[in-house]
Amino acid sequence: MVKITLNGAATEILSDTFTITALLAIRGLAKSRVAVELNGLIVPKSQHPLSIIKSGDKIEIVVAVGGG
């Protein structure tokens, strides 16, 4: 189990190996335009599948909203 802070809220994930891509899929954001920050650093989309989430990590996900 991985304990993280996601958008300011304590969250538990029932997996030992977990990536940003997997987190976005579980949250229903796999096809959304998002910006992800991991421990204060922006993670490029190309790095989402390679970025392993560990206990204690702080993650912020911001969804891009279109409009005029």
N, C-alpha and C positions, 0 to 999 in steps of 0.2 A: 504494500500500500504506500502511495506517495501522498504526502501532505504538502499542499502549496497554498499560496495566496493568489487568487484569481480575481482581478479587478477589485481588489480590496477586501475580498471575502475569503475566509478559510474554506478550503475545498479538499476533499480526499478523492484520490483516484485509485481504483482497485487494480493496479498493475505495477510491476516493478520496472519495466522498460516502456517508456511512454515518450512520444515525440510531440512537437507542436502540431504536426499534421494530424496525428491521432486525436489530440485535444480539440482541434477545430472540427473534426468530423463528429465527435461525440456531442459537441455544442451546436451542431447543425450549421456550421459556418464554413464547411469545406469548399463551397462554391462562391462564397461571399468575398468581396474585396475588403480585406482587413489589414491592419497594421498590428504587429505583435512586438511587444517589448518583454524581454526576458532579463530580469535583474538589472533593469535600468538601461539596457542596450537594445536598440531596434534590431530585429532579426529579419534579414531579407527573405522574401518568399522562397527563393531557391535553397535556403538553408533550413526551412521548416521540417523537411523529412529527416534531416541529420541532427537536429537540435533536440537532445535528450533532456527531458524534464526530470529534476531530482527533488527529493523532499527538501523543503525550505525555500524553494524557488518562488520568486514573485513575478507574476505574469500579468500584463495588461493587454487586453484585446480591444481594439477600436475598430468599429465597422464603418466603412465609408458609406455615406448616404447621399444619393444624387438628388438633384432638385434645382429649381431655378429661382 
